Amino acid sequence: MNFSNQISLLKKELKKDLPGKLFQDKMAPPGRESRYLIKPYSQPPQKAGILILLFPFRDELHTVFIKRTEKNGPHSGQISFPGGKADHLDRNLEHTALRETTEELGVSSSSIKLLGALTPLYIPVSNYDVFPFIGFINNFSGFSIQTTEVQYAIMANIQELQMPDTAGILEINQNNYCIKVPCYKIKDSNIWGATAMILFEFLEIYGRLVNSVK
C-alpha cells in the first residue's frame, strides 16, 4: 500500500469513532487518575496542541518524537511529540500544534496536511488539556531543531512501533518511590506517560487501517 493510499485511509479512519480513553488508559502510569484529586488546582486546565507528524522515509512511514531540554518543570527532559501551550494569538489548537512543530523542528506549517485529531487527554501533573492532531508531509528533508527547547529528534518507523517487543515496562523514581510504568522502547529511549497514551491510541487506529486492506 503506497503512502497516498495509507494517508487517505487514515484520514477516513480518524472520522470514525475513536478508541478513546479506554485505550489511552492501557498505557497510563499507575495512580494517574487520582493525582489531581490529591493536588487540586485552583485554575482550570491550560490547553496545549501536539502533532503526530507522519512522513515517508526510506520507503516506509515514520513519525518523530523530541527529547525536551532539561529545565525546571514537570516535563523537563522527557520524550514527547512536538507541540506546546496554546498562545493567545493562535487561531485554534490546530494552529497551536502546527506553530509549535514549526518552531521546534523547523517544518513549515504550510507543508503539513492535517488529517484529523485524536482524543484529548488531561495531564494531572501539569494541569494541561492536551489536544493531539495528526499531520502528514509528502517530502521529508530533515529537521532544523530549536536547541533552546529540543535536545534532539527521534525518528520512528510506524511498523516497528506496532511490534510487540517495542512495548515494555520502565522503572522510574518518583518522590523516592520506584514505580513501574508502561512504555515504548525506541532507539535507547523510553516513551511513557501522556505521550505513550496518545501513541497507543494512534497505533490502534493505524492497526485498523492495516487490517482493513488485508
Residue pairs with C-beta under 8 A, 6 or more apart in sequence:
1 9
1 213
3 56
3 61
3 138
5 213
6 61
6 209
7 54
7 113
7 115
7 136
9 209
9 212
9 213
10 54
10 115
10 116
10 134
10 205
10 206
10 209
11 115
11 116
13 205
13 206
13 208
13 209
13 212
14 115
14 116
14 117
14 118
14 134
14 205
15 116
18 118
18 119
18 201
18 205
19 119
19 201
19 204
19 205
20 119
20 201
21 119
23 200
23 201
23 204
24 119
24 121
24 197
24 198
24 200
24 201
25 197
26 182
26 200
27 182
27 183
27 192
27 196
27 197
27 199
27 200
28 182
28 197
29 179
29 181
29 182
29 192
29 193
30 179
30 180
30 181
31 179
32 124
35 124
35 125
36 122
36 124
36 127
39 124
41 127
43 127
45 122
45 127
45 128
45 129
46 85
46 86
46 127
46 128
46 129
47 85
47 86
47 93
47 96
47 128
47 129
47 131
48 83
48 84
48 85
48 86
48 93
48 96
48 128
48 129
48 130
48 131
49 83
49 84
49 86
49 90
49 93
49 94
49 95
49 96
49 97
49 98
49 100
49 130
49 131
49 132
49 133
50 80
50 81
50 82
50 83
50 84
50 97
50 100
50 130
50 131
50 132
50 133
50 198
51 81
51 82
51 83
51 97
51 98
51 100
51 101
51 112
51 132
51 133
51 134
51 135
52 63
52 81
52 118
52 132
52 133
52 134
52 135
52 198
52 199
52 202
53 63
53 64
53 81
53 82
53 101
53 105
53 107
53 112
53 135
53 136
53 137
54 61
54 62
54 63
54 115
54 134
54 135
54 136
54 137
54 158
55 61
55 62
55 63
55 64
55 136
55 137
55 138
55 139
55 140
56 62
56 138
56 140
57 140
57 155
57 157
60 157
60 158
60 159
61 157
61 158
61 159
62 140
62 155
62 156
62 157
62 158
63 155
63 156
63 158
63 161
64 82
64 105
64 143
64 153
64 154
64 155
64 156
65 79
65 80
65 81
65 153
65 154
65 156
65 186
65 189
65 191
65 195
66 79
66 80
66 81
66 82
66 104
66 105
66 145
66 149
66 150
66 151
66 152
66 153
66 154
67 77
67 78
67 79
67 150
67 151
67 152
67 153
67 154
67 189
68 75
68 76
68 77
68 78
68 79
68 80
68 149
68 150
68 151
69 76
69 77
69 147
69 148
69 149
69 150
69 151
70 76
70 77
70 151
71 77
73 126
74 125
74 126
75 126
77 151
78 193
78 195
79 154
79 189
79 190
79 191
79 195
80 194
80 195
81 132
81 195
81 198
82 97
82 100
82 101
82 104
82 105
83 96
83 97
83 100
83 101
83 130
83 132
84 96
84 100
84 104
85 96
85 128
86 93
86 96
87 96
87 99
90 96
90 99
93 131
93 133
94 114
94 117
94 133
96 131
97 131
97 132
97 133
97 135
98 109
98 112
98 114
98 135
99 109
101 107
101 109
101 112
101 135
102 108
102 109
103 146
103 149
104 145
104 146
104 149
104 150
105 143
105 144
105 145
105 146
105 150
105 153
106 143
106 144
106 145
106 146
107 137
107 143
111 137
111 138
111 139
112 135
112 136
112 137
113 135
113 136
113 137
113 138
114 133
114 134
114 135
115 134
115 135
115 136
116 133
116 134
117 131
117 132
117 133
117 134
118 132
118 133
118 134
118 198
118 201
118 202
118 205
119 132
119 201
120 129
120 130
120 131
120 132
121 129
121 130
121 132
121 194
121 197
121 198
122 128
122 129
122 130
123 129
123 130
123 193
123 194
130 194
130 198
132 198
132 202
134 202
143 153
145 152
145 153
154 186
154 187
154 189
156 186
156 187
158 203
158 206
160 166
160 186
161 184
161 186
161 199
161 203
162 203
162 206
162 207
166 184
166 185
166 186
167 182
167 183
167 184
167 185
168 182
168 183
168 184
168 185
169 180
169 181
169 182
169 183
170 180
170 181
170 182
170 183
170 185
170 190
170 192
171 178
171 179
171 180
171 181
172 178
172 179
172 181
172 192
181 192
181 193
182 192
182 196
183 190
183 191
183 192
183 196
184 190
184 191
184 192
184 196
184 199
185 191
191 199
